Amino acid sequence: MPETIIRLDGVSKSYRSYARDIDRVLEIITGKSRHQSFNALEPLSLSVASGEVIGVVGKNGAGKSTLLKLLAGTLQTSTGSLSIHGRVSAILELGASFHPEMSGHDNVYLTCAIQGLTRSETDAAYAAIVDFAGIPDFMQRAVKTYSSGMLMRLAFSIATHVNPDILIIDEALSVGDGVFARRSFDRIMEFRKAGKTIFFCSHSLYQVEALCDRVLWLDQGRIKSQGAPARVITGYSEFLQQQAAILAPAEPAAASGAAPVVAVATTHAGVPQVLNVSVRVDGRLAKVHTLQSCQNLVEVDIKFRAAANLPMPSIGVVILGGDGRYIASAGTLNDGITLHTGSDHSGSITLRFPDFPLLKGCYVLEVYLLCEQGLHIYERVRQVAELNVEQHSLELGIVSLAHHWLAH
């Protein structure tokens, strides 16, 4: 059995708030409480085995970041005990630990020292850190002169080069742009394959389900559910839909945040690109289509360009309902389809939906260009086309399932 690398017993975190600054002093002098307490994290117990990948989901304010900061050691517990065996590296607020007046070089040594590395260990890792960050010409400059992208590159590179046993990631599965975003994604996947323990907090439910062995769903500082990713993510998604319907029934779920959010990388040079997407219904090309349920052929034509230095990408097509819910999807990776390109690295593929089976309603198509593993997203093309489906029958629901009746 894998050893337990993290154990929390009744761990909580609360904060005090004062109406006036003088109330802090008066509380000390009089011994009477003059504050209000806010519990960011209620007492919880949790054990994590070495090599586990744990996903953390929940709405804003649920306690996710508080939990990760306690694990990273940047916050102290209010109650309970927390034991961690091994070196922890956290990708929380990238660059937050840097001293703005110090050079990139000096911040590398400072950050590594905070992480527990000796001078000689940092010397040995320094060249790899700089090479991965890709900013060698700026290492002697004060980091206050760095762009946000440069700060992210350097912070990410340090965090993943200190040889941690536990990696904590808060909304940063891949950072930076273009080639570096892909390199950072590959780096984290290397940690996963190497059997490192990972905590991954994200609103990208697709990636949480795909990457994690177990998922924690936090709500108001408590663990509402934990267990198999598919089960917890399904429950959490339904909860978000219900909340959206209660709070803003007239507002599309996509706008209210009820639909699962997928982290998206903007297209940059050096990575695969979508060149063109078009949608045809019975051969007719248009942006908005009106069609009859179970009667028309819907075709999605996708032209793309692969990258010479990267594996062949994969493609996904998603159908969303008018309320932002994911209705259906199809992906080349899931269906075992390999893309092909010519000498110029460009290619094309068509997805067909014969006798389009969705019932009446308004649907929107989106296209994703993903890595060969179907996890890292190079590009997301929104609002590819709108499909307004009509029907003559009285069938209810979303889809018309193939069926037959047997009379006895």
C-alpha positions in Angstrom: 0.0 0.0 0.0 1.3 3.5 -0.8 2.4 5.4 2.3 0.4 8.3 3.6 2.2 11.5 2.6 -0.3 14.1 3.9 -2.6 13.8 6.9 -5.1 16.4 8.2 -6.9 15.9 11.5 -9.6 18.4 12.4 -7.8 21.1 10.5 -9.6 24.5 10.2 -8.8 28.1 9.4 -10.7 31.1 10.8 -10.0 34.8 10.5 -10.9 37.7 12.8 -12.4 40.9 11.5 -12.6 44.2 13.5 -14.9 47.1 12.8 -12.2 49.5 13.9 -8.4 49.2 14.3 -8.7 50.4 18.0 -10.8 47.3 18.7 -7.7 45.1 18.4 -6.0 47.0 21.2 -9.2 47.2 23.4 -9.6 43.4 23.0 -6.1 42.9 24.4 -6.5 45.3 27.2 -10.0 44.3 28.3 -9.8 40.6 27.5 -13.3 40.9 25.9 -14.0 39.9 22.4 -14.5 42.8 20.0 -14.2 40.9 16.8 -16.2 38.7 14.4 -14.9 35.4 13.3 -15.1 34.1 9.8 -14.5 30.4 9.2 -12.8 30.0 5.8 -12.3 26.3 6.4 -14.4 24.2 8.8 -12.6 21.3 10.7 -11.8 18.6 8.2 -9.8 15.4 8.2 -8.1 13.9 5.2 -5.3 11.5 4.3 -3.5 11.5 1.0 -1.4 8.6 -0.3 1.9 9.1 -2.0 1.4 9.4 -5.8 -2.2 10.4 -5.6 -3.5 13.2 -7.8 -6.2 15.0 -5.9 -8.6 17.5 -7.6 -10.3 20.3 -5.7 -13.5 21.9 -7.0 -16.0 24.3 -5.5 -17.4 27.7 -6.1 -15.5 30.9 -5.3 -15.2 31.3 -1.5 -15.7 27.5 -0.9 -12.3 27.3 0.9 -10.2 25.8 -2.0 -7.4 28.3 -1.9 -7.3 28.3 1.9 -6.8 24.5 1.9 -4.0 24.7 -0.7 -2.3 27.5 1.2 -2.4 25.5 4.4 -0.8 22.6 2.6 1.8 24.9 1.0 2.7 26.3 4.5 1.8 29.9 3.6 -1.0 29.8 6.2 -1.1 28.4 9.7 -4.0 26.2 10.9 -6.4 27.6 13.5 -7.2 24.1 14.9 -6.2 20.6 14.3 -3.0 19.0 13.1 -1.4 18.9 9.7 1.5 16.5 8.9 3.3 16.5 5.5 6.2 14.2 4.6 8.3 15.5 1.8 9.1 18.8 0.1 6.2 20.9 -1.1 6.2 23.2 -4.1 3.2 25.3 -4.8 2.1 27.2 -7.9 -0.4 29.5 -6.3 0.0 33.2 -7.0 2.9 33.1 -9.5 5.7 35.5 -8.6 4.1 36.5 -5.3 7.2 35.4 -3.4 9.7 37.4 -5.5 11.4 40.5 -4.2 10.7 43.2 -6.8 14.1 45.0 -6.2 16.2 41.9 -6.6 17.3 40.4 -9.9 15.9 37.3 -11.4 19.1 35.5 -10.5 18.9 36.5 -6.8 15.2 35.7 -6.6 16.0 32.2 -7.9 18.4 31.7 -5.0 16.0 33.3 -2.5 13.1 31.2 -3.5 15.1 28.0 -3.6 16.4 28.7 -0.1 12.9 29.2 1.1 12.0 25.8 -0.4 14.9 24.2 1.6 17.5 23.9 -1.1 21.2 24.4 -0.2 23.4 26.8 -2.1 25.0 23.9 -3.9 21.7 22.4 -4.8 20.5 25.7 -6.3 23.8 26.0 -8.2 23.1 22.6 -9.7 19.5 23.5 -10.7 20.1 27.1 -11.8 21.0 26.5 -15.5 17.9 24.2 -15.9 15.7 26.8 -14.3 16.9 29.6 -16.6 16.8 27.4 -19.7 13.2 26.3 -19.0 12.0 29.9 -18.2 13.6 31.0 -21.5 14.6 34.5 -20.2 18.5 34.2 -19.9 19.0 37.8 -21.0 16.9 39.2 -18.1 18.2 37.2 -15.2 20.4 40.1 -14.0 17.6 42.6 -14.1 15.2 43.5 -11.2 12.1 41.4 -11.5 10.0 44.6 -11.1 11.0 45.3 -14.7 9.6 41.9 -15.9 6.3 41.5 -17.8 3.7 39.3 -16.2 4.5 36.6 -18.7 8.2 36.6 -17.7 7.2 36.4 -14.0 5.0 33.4 -14.7 7.7 31.7 -16.6 10.4 32.1 -13.9 8.0 31.3 -11.0 6.7 28.2 -12.8 10.2 27.1 -13.7 11.5 27.4 -10.1 8.5 25.6 -8.6 8.9 22.6 -10.9 12.7 22.4 -10.6 13.1 22.1 -6.9 12.3 18.3 -7.0 9.2 18.5 -4.9 7.5 15.4 -3.5 4.2 17.3 -3.5 3.1 19.7 -6.2 0.2 22.1 -5.5 -1.4 23.8 -8.5 -4.1 26.5 -8.2 -5.7 27.3 -11.6 -2.3 27.0 -13.4 -2.2 23.7 -15.3 -0.3 25.5 -18.0 1.0 29.0 -17.9 2.4 31.6 -20.3 1.6 31.4 -24.0 2.3 29.3 -27.1 5.2 26.9 -26.8 5.8 27.6 -23.1 2.2 26.8 -22.2 2.7 23.4 -23.9 6.1 22.9 -22.1 4.6 23.7 -18.8 1.8 21.3 -19.4 4.3 18.6 -20.3 6.3 19.3 -17.2 3.3 18.7 -14.9 2.4 15.5 -16.8 6.0 14.4 -16.1 5.4 14.9 -12.4 2.2 12.8 -12.6 3.9 10.0 -14.5 6.8 10.1 -12.0 4.4 9.3 -9.2 4.5 12.7 -7.5 1.6 13.7 -5.2 -0.4 16.5 -6.8 -3.2 18.8 -5.6 -4.9 20.3 -8.6 -7.5 23.1 -8.0 -9.4 24.3 -11.1 -12.7 25.4 -12.5 -11.9 23.2 -15.6 -14.0 20.2 -14.6 -13.0 18.4 -17.8 -9.3 18.5 -16.9 -10.0 17.7 -13.2 -11.9 14.6 -14.2 -9.3 13.5 -16.8 -6.2 14.1 -14.6 -7.2 13.2 -11.0 -7.5 10.0 -9.1 -9.8 11.5 -6.5 -11.8 14.7 -6.3 -12.8 16.8 -3.3 -15.8 19.1 -3.6 -15.6 21.9 -1.1 -18.7 24.0 -0.2 -18.7 26.7 2.5 -15.5 25.4 3.9 -16.6 21.8 4.2 -16.0 18.7 2.1 -19.4 18.1 0.6 -18.3 15.1 -1.4 -15.2 13.2 -2.3 -14.3 10.1 -4.3 -14.2 9.0 -7.9 -13.8 12.0 -10.3 -16.7 11.1 -12.6 -19.2 10.8 -9.7 -18.1 13.9 -7.8 -17.8 16.0 -11.0 -21.3 14.9 -12.1 -22.8 15.9 -8.7 -21.0 19.2 -8.7 -22.1 20.1 -12.2 -25.7 19.3 -11.4 -25.3 21.5 -8.3 -24.0 24.4 -10.4 -27.0 24.0 -12.8 -29.4 24.1 -9.9 -27.8 27.2 -8.4 -27.9 29.0 -11.7 -31.6 28.2 -12.1 -32.3 29.5 -8.7 -30.2 32.7 -8.8 -30.7 33.7 -12.4 -33.4 31.6 -14.1 -33.5 34.0 -17.1 -29.8 34.1 -17.5 -27.9 31.5 -19.7 -25.9 29.2 -17.6 -22.8 29.9 -19.6 -22.9 33.5 -18.5 -23.5 32.7 -14.9 -20.7 30.2 -14.6 -22.9 27.1 -14.3 -21.5 25.3 -17.3 -18.1 23.6 -16.7 -15.3 25.9 -17.6 -12.4 24.7 -19.7 -9.0 26.3 -19.5 -8.2 27.7 -23.0 -4.9 28.6 -24.5 -4.8 31.4 -27.1 -3.3 30.5 -30.5 0.4 31.4 -30.8 3.2 30.6 -33.2 4.9 27.3 -32.7 1.7 25.4 -31.7 -1.1 23.8 -33.7 -3.8 26.2 -35.1 -7.3 26.0 -36.3 -7.4 27.5 -39.8 -11.1 27.4 -40.6 -14.3 25.8 -39.4 -17.5 25.6 -41.3 -20.9 23.9 -40.7 -23.2 22.5 -43.4 -26.7 21.1 -43.1 -27.6 18.9 -46.1 -24.8 20.5 -48.0 -25.9 24.1 -47.3 -23.2 26.3 -45.7 -24.3 28.9 -43.1 -23.6 30.3 -39.7 -27.2 29.8 -38.5 -29.3 26.8 -39.5 -32.9 25.7 -39.1 -33.4 21.9 -39.3 -35.8 19.2 -38.5 -35.1 16.7 -35.7 -33.9 13.3 -37.0 -34.1 14.4 -40.7 -30.9 16.4 -41.6 -27.2 15.7 -42.1 -25.0 18.0 -40.1 -21.3 18.2 -41.2 -18.6 20.1 -39.4 -15.5 20.8 -41.6 -12.3 21.6 -39.7 -9.1 22.8 -41.3 -6.0 22.9 -39.1 -2.2 23.2 -39.0 -0.1 21.0 -36.9 3.3 22.0 -35.4 6.5 20.4 -36.8 8.0 20.0 -33.3 5.0 18.6 -31.5 2.9 15.4 -31.8 -0.1 15.4 -34.0 -3.0 17.2 -32.2 -6.5 15.9 -31.6 -9.8 17.7 -32.3 -13.0 17.8 -30.3 -16.5 19.2 -31.2 -18.9 20.1 -28.5 -22.7 20.8 -28.7 -24.0 23.2 -26.1 -27.6 23.8 -25.2 -29.2 27.3 -25.0 -28.6 27.3 -21.3 -24.8 26.6 -21.7 -25.0 22.9 -20.8 -22.8 20.4 -22.6 -25.3 18.3 -24.5 -22.9 16.0 -26.5 -19.4 15.9 -27.8 -17.2 13.9 -30.2 -13.4 13.7 -30.2 -10.8 12.2 -32.6 -8.8 10.8 -29.6 -11.8 9.2 -28.0 -13.0 7.7 -31.3 -9.6 6.4 -32.3 -9.2 8.7 -35.3 -5.6 9.9 -36.2 -5.3 13.2 -38.0 -3.1 13.5 -41.1 -1.3 16.5 -42.7 0.5 17.3 -45.9 4.0 18.6 -46.4 2.9 22.1 -45.1 1.6 20.5 -41.9 -2.0 21.4 -42.7 -4.9 19.0 -42.8 -8.6 18.8 -42.7 -11.3 16.5 -41.2 -15.1 16.4 -41.3 -17.4 15.3 -38.5 -20.8 14.0 -39.6 -24.0 13.8 -37.6 -26.5 11.8 -39.8 -30.2 12.3 -39.1 -29.3 14.8 -36.4 -31.0 13.3 -33.3 -31.5 16.2 -31.0 -35.0 17.4 -30.3 -36.4 20.9 -30.6 -34.2 23.6 -29.2 -31.4 26.0 -29.9 -27.9 24.5 -29.9 -24.4 26.0 -30.4 -21.3 24.2 -31.8 -17.7 24.8 -30.5 -14.5 23.3 -31.7 -11.4 22.5 -29.7 -7.9 21.8 -30.9 -6.1 19.8 -28.3 -2.9 18.0 -27.6 -2.4 14.3 -28.5 -3.6 13.3 -25.0 -6.8 15.4 -25.3 -6.0 17.5 -22.2 -4.0 20.6 -23.1 -6.1 23.0 -25.3 -4.3 24.9 -28.0 -7.4 26.7 -29.3 -11.1 27.0 -28.7 -13.4 28.3 -31.5 -16.6 29.5 -30.0 -20.0 30.0 -31.7 -19.0 28.0 -34.7 -22.6 27.7 -35.7 -26.1 27.9 -34.3 -28.5 25.0 -34.9 -32.2 25.7 -34.4 -33.9 22.4 -34.3 -37.7 22.0 -34.9 -39.8 18.9 -34.7 -43.2 17.6 -35.8 -43.6 14.9 -33.1 -44.5 15.3 -29.4 -41.3 13.6 -28.1 -40.0 15.1 -24.9 -36.4 15.6 -23.8 -33.2 16.5 -25.5 -32.5 13.6 -27.8 -34.5 11.1 -29.9 -33.1 7.7 -29.0 -33.2 4.8 -31.5 -35.8 2.4 -30.2 -38.4 -0.2 -31.2 -41.6 -1.7 -29.6 -42.3 -5.4 -29.2 -46.0 -6.3 -29.0 -46.9 -9.4 -27.0 
